[in-house]
């Protein structure tokens, strides 16, 4: 299955350009990562009943938005996670060696070092990292760092620190970050890759829905936007 890198739907905060590195920081302050239904498309339910999806076909591209059922309540999220686990186990047997676009949601915020080691061990090629925390007024917030795959000097820990604004006029000034809760990226379906993530207690969800939904839509390449329940999860003490 061909993989099209996907930066999902995020509000762009700033673009920083350096000699060898280009990345974008996305910022949420008022709400969770909610996928907006694409213009000109309609929502369909998956045969499994575990998720809904909308498709938009461009001149030479296909975008697919996946959402939790109904209002994305706890029961809907649990159903989504359970179906993902069953699908992942099946893929380890039937699709070993194929490439998979995934969104990984952690059970709790992880440090940059923990995330990088976890991804290295599982062979995940990260496209973006989302860290979470609180503003000076106690409001939940999240920011996303997008990775340039050809940048040789990517430093996640430093970029996480740089993402915190030093401008008192900005809403995220003096924020306190808890750590990373989400990684988007590409991996190989294998025991060493996907299997390792499924067995890691720090991983709440290694999403395999992109594989199923591309089969449903009948395409081998698409930009698939996956949901994550990270906003309503426990981030630790404020």
C-alpha positions as CSV (number, residue, x, y, z in Angstrom):
1,X,0.0,0.0,0.0
2,X,1.4,3.4,-1.0
3,X,1.8,6.0,1.7
4,X,1.1,9.6,1.3
5,X,2.4,11.7,4.1
6,X,-0.3,13.6,5.9
7,X,-0.1,16.6,8.1
8,X,-3.7,16.4,9.1
9,X,-5.9,19.4,9.9
10,X,-4.1,21.8,12.3
11,X,-4.1,25.5,12.6
12,X,-0.8,26.9,11.5
13,X,0.9,29.0,14.1
14,X,4.3,29.9,12.5
15,X,6.7,28.6,9.9
16,X,10.3,28.6,10.8
17,X,12.9,28.3,8.0
18,X,16.6,27.5,8.7
19,X,19.4,26.4,6.5
20,X,18.7,22.7,7.0
21,X,15.3,22.6,8.6
22,X,11.8,23.6,7.8
23,X,9.0,22.9,10.2
24,X,5.6,24.1,11.2
25,X,4.2,24.5,14.6
26,X,0.4,23.9,15.0
27,X,-1.4,25.2,18.1
28,X,-4.7,24.4,19.8
29,X,-5.9,26.4,22.8
30,X,-9.7,26.1,22.8
31,X,-10.5,22.5,21.8
32,X,-9.4,19.0,20.8
33,X,-8.1,17.7,17.5
34,X,-11.4,17.5,15.7
35,X,-11.5,16.5,12.0
36,X,-13.7,18.7,9.9
37,X,-15.8,17.0,7.2
38,X,-14.3,17.8,3.8
39,X,-16.2,20.2,1.6
40,X,-18.2,18.5,-1.1
41,X,-18.1,15.1,0.6
42,X,-20.5,13.1,2.8
43,X,-20.0,10.9,5.8
44,X,-20.3,7.2,5.6
45,X,-20.2,4.5,8.2
46,X,-17.6,1.7,8.1
47,X,-19.0,-1.8,7.8
48,X,-17.5,-2.6,11.2
49,X,-19.6,0.2,12.7
50,X,-16.4,1.5,14.5
51,X,-15.9,4.7,12.7
52,X,-17.2,7.1,10.1
53,X,-15.4,8.6,7.1
54,X,-15.7,11.2,4.4
55,X,-13.9,11.2,1.1
56,X,-12.9,14.0,-1.2
57,X,-11.3,13.3,-4.6
58,X,-9.1,16.0,-6.2
59,X,-7.6,16.1,-9.6
60,X,-4.8,13.8,-8.7
61,X,-5.3,13.1,-5.0
62,X,-7.7,11.6,-2.5
63,X,-8.3,12.8,1.1
64,X,-10.1,10.7,3.7
65,X,-11.3,12.0,7.0
66,X,-11.9,9.4,9.7
67,X,-14.0,10.3,12.8
68,X,-15.3,8.6,15.8
69,X,-19.0,7.5,15.6
70,X,-21.7,9.9,16.8
71,X,-20.3,12.4,19.3
72,X,-17.1,10.6,20.0
73,X,-18.1,9.8,23.5
74,X,-16.2,7.3,25.7
75,X,-18.2,4.3,24.4
76,X,-17.5,5.3,20.8
77,X,-13.8,5.8,21.5
78,X,-13.6,2.4,23.3
79,X,-15.2,0.7,20.4
80,X,-12.8,2.4,18.0
81,X,-9.8,1.3,20.1
82,X,-11.1,-2.3,20.4
83,X,-11.6,-2.7,16.6
84,X,-8.2,-1.2,16.0
85,X,-6.6,-3.8,18.3
86,X,-8.4,-6.7,16.5
87,X,-7.5,-5.2,13.1
88,X,-3.8,-4.8,14.0
89,X,-3.5,-8.4,15.1
90,X,-5.1,-9.5,11.9
91,X,-2.8,-7.3,9.8
92,X,0.3,-8.8,11.5
93,X,-0.8,-12.1,9.9
94,X,-2.2,-10.9,6.6
95,X,-0.3,-7.8,5.7
96,X,3.2,-8.2,7.1
97,X,5.8,-6.1,5.3
98,X,3.3,-3.5,4.1
99,X,3.6,0.2,4.9
100,X,1.0,1.8,7.2
101,X,0.1,5.5,7.9
102,X,-0.6,5.7,11.7
103,X,-1.5,8.1,14.5
104,X,0.0,6.9,17.8
105,X,-1.7,8.2,20.9
106,X,0.2,7.7,24.2
107,X,-1.4,6.8,27.6
108,X,0.3,9.8,29.2
109,X,2.7,12.6,28.0
110,X,6.2,11.3,27.2
111,X,9.5,13.2,27.1
112,X,11.2,13.9,23.8
113,X,13.8,11.3,24.7
114,X,11.2,8.6,25.5
115,X,9.3,9.3,22.2
116,X,12.4,9.2,20.0
117,X,13.6,5.9,21.6
118,X,10.1,4.3,21.3
119,X,9.8,5.3,17.6
120,X,13.3,4.2,16.9
121,X,12.7,0.8,18.4
122,X,9.5,0.3,16.4
123,X,10.9,1.7,13.2
124,X,8.3,4.5,13.0
125,X,9.2,7.4,10.6
126,X,7.6,10.3,12.3
127,X,6.0,13.2,10.3
128,X,4.8,15.2,13.3
129,X,4.8,15.3,17.1
130,X,2.1,16.9,19.3
131,X,3.0,18.0,22.8
132,X,0.4,19.1,25.4
133,X,0.3,21.4,28.4
134,X,-1.4,24.3,30.0
135,X,-1.3,28.1,29.5
136,X,-0.5,30.5,32.2
137,X,-4.2,30.8,32.9
138,X,-4.7,27.0,33.3
139,X,-6.2,26.4,29.8
140,X,-5.3,23.2,28.0
141,X,-3.2,23.6,24.9
142,X,-1.3,21.6,22.4
143,X,1.3,22.4,19.8
144,X,2.5,20.3,16.8
145,X,6.0,20.1,15.4
146,X,6.2,18.9,11.8
147,X,9.4,17.1,10.8
148,X,11.3,17.6,7.5
149,X,12.3,14.0,6.6
150,X,15.5,15.1,5.0
151,X,16.6,17.5,7.8
152,X,19.9,16.0,9.2
153,X,19.9,17.9,12.5
154,X,16.4,17.5,13.8
155,X,16.4,18.1,17.6
156,X,12.9,17.3,19.1
157,X,13.8,18.4,22.6
158,X,15.1,21.8,21.5
159,X,12.1,22.3,19.1
160,X,9.7,21.5,21.9
161,X,11.3,24.2,24.0
162,X,11.3,26.6,21.1
163,X,7.6,26.0,20.6
164,X,6.9,27.9,23.9
165,X,6.4,31.5,23.1
166,X,8.5,34.2,24.9
167,X,6.2,36.9,23.7
168,X,3.8,38.1,26.5
169,X,1.3,39.2,23.9
170,X,0.7,35.6,22.6
171,X,-1.9,33.2,24.2
172,X,0.7,30.5,24.8
173,X,3.2,32.7,26.6
174,X,4.7,31.1,29.7
175,X,3.0,27.7,29.1
176,X,3.9,24.6,31.0
177,X,4.3,21.6,28.7
178,X,3.6,18.1,30.1
179,X,5.1,16.1,27.2
180,X,4.2,14.5,23.9
181,X,0.8,12.7,23.5
182,X,0.6,12.1,19.7
183,X,2.9,11.1,16.8
184,X,1.8,10.8,13.2
185,X,4.0,8.8,10.9
186,X,4.7,5.8,8.7
187,X,5.7,2.3,9.8
188,X,6.0,-1.2,8.6
189,X,3.4,-3.8,9.6
190,X,5.6,-6.3,11.5
191,X,6.1,-7.8,14.9
192,X,9.1,-5.6,15.4
193,X,7.1,-2.5,14.4
194,X,3.4,-2.6,14.9
195,X,3.6,-5.6,17.3
196,X,6.0,-3.7,19.5
197,X,3.7,-0.7,19.7
198,X,0.7,-2.9,20.6
199,X,2.7,-4.5,23.5
200,X,4.0,-1.2,24.8
201,X,2.0,0.0,27.9
202,X,2.8,3.6,27.0
203,X,0.9,3.3,23.8
204,X,-2.9,3.8,24.1
205,X,-3.6,3.5,20.4
206,X,-1.5,2.7,17.4
207,X,-4.1,3.5,14.8
208,X,-4.5,1.1,11.8
209,X,-7.7,2.5,10.4
210,X,-5.9,4.0,7.4
211,X,-5.4,0.5,6.0
212,X,-9.1,-0.4,6.2
213,X,-10.5,2.9,5.0
214,X,-8.3,3.0,1.9
215,X,-9.5,-0.5,1.1
216,X,-13.1,0.7,1.5
217,X,-12.6,3.7,-0.7
218,X,-10.7,1.6,-3.3
219,X,-7.5,3.6,-3.4
220,X,-3.9,2.6,-2.8
221,X,-2.7,6.1,-2.0
222,X,-4.5,8.8,0.0
223,X,-4.0,11.4,2.7
224,X,-5.8,9.9,5.7
225,X,-6.7,12.1,8.7
226,X,-7.2,10.0,11.8
227,X,-8.9,11.0,15.1
228,X,-7.4,10.8,18.5
229,X,-9.0,11.1,22.0
230,X,-5.9,12.7,23.5
231,X,-7.7,16.0,24.5
232,X,-9.9,14.2,27.1
233,X,-7.1,12.0,28.5
234,X,-5.2,12.4,31.7
235,X,-2.1,14.6,31.1
236,X,-1.0,14.5,34.7
237,X,-1.0,17.2,37.4
238,X,-1.2,20.8,36.1
